[in-house]
């Protein structure tokens, strides 16, 4: 056994020694993400917030656009930055603190917006929202890289359990937010929702501080030299199956044209009160809670491409149903389907990168976001144009049918990168 092999074996032993603590801390962090997303939901809370300030569908559609583009922009730079780095926790903490400050800034904006003009409030909202999502984009590759090293196996179950906990918490939070939307005037209810998100972000930060990082062993000089002169994107360029995956996943992005407008369409079509938004948020959470552990459990065994396919199909059905829904009960079904789709896409979207990349996760993560994010960013804006020009029903038909095309293309053209459980692959390389 070479000296480097012995060091690598010791590294794996240290990772296993910290596995339980890191798994618990990561589950806490992930579960808090649900409460943060609930309190600052780009599909429910934030569209409602802006709808009280503007009648522009384009501005409302800009919410997920800023989210997606801001999330994607820093990732390529971060992938380069992480190349060769043996530790990442200190960078994760730095960026996480800035994220929390941006959530606090939104909370303060809602508290003091009555002193400002609507135009200034909208401008400050988008500036702060851009900062929040840029820092999230910088944080995500670091987080994925850390999780990939700290949780070398059963990642799907770790994610699934964390989302289950988060779903239960967000269910309770959704009930609370529904009550707040009913009992508090605008924008006080939004302030309370932002406060819930900020509190959850502080719990998440505490969990991150508890992570135990094992320093990656320094590679032999020959390997370091090869990496220093190597092409960061060589492996990705040769991976034609990954290229096909990105193409058809890009088609499925059509679902994101519909998502920001489901809530507003339901309120207008059924003449519902604002409090109904909280019920829709609860249904989204229940759907995600009910399916997350199942998605993780089955994904660890059959691969995450199949999870993406099922999720895309459910989302397409939900969008098509939204085109003609005429009862509140039908909208409940639609939000349940969309919650199932979001849960599957979220869980599988992270884990399938581990399957494609295996040992080059930050680069694959960055390329995945670089390719898909412009499409995701443009989709809600296009949705706003279609909603304004053709109406919500046409928007939902187009979104659902295009997503079905993506579903069929991915099913026929993309081969699952899943081979064997990661724990077995790790043991083969040991």
Secondary structure, 3 states (H helix, E strand, C coil): CCHHHHHHHHHHHHHHHCHHHHHHHHHHHHHHHHHHHHHCCCCCHHHHHHHCCCCCHHHHHHHHHHHHHHHHHCHHHHHHHHCCCCCCHHHHHHHHHHHHHHHHHHHHHHHHHHHCCHHHHHHHHHHHHHHHHHHHHHHHHHHHHHHHHHCCCCHHHHHHHHHHHHHHHHHHHHHHHHHHHHHCCCCHHHHHHHHHHHHHHHHHHHHHHCCCCCCCCCCCHHHHHHHHHCCCCHHHHHCHHHHHHHHHHHHHCCHHHHHHHHHHHHHHHHCCCCCHHHHHHHHHHHHHHHHHHHHHHHHHHHCCHHHHHHHHHHHHHHHHHHCCCCCHHHHHHHHHHHHHHHHHHHHHHHHHHHHHHCCCHHHHHHHHHHHHHHHHHHHHHHHHHHHHHHCHHHHHHHHHHHHHHHHHHHHHHCCCCCCCCHHHHHHHHC
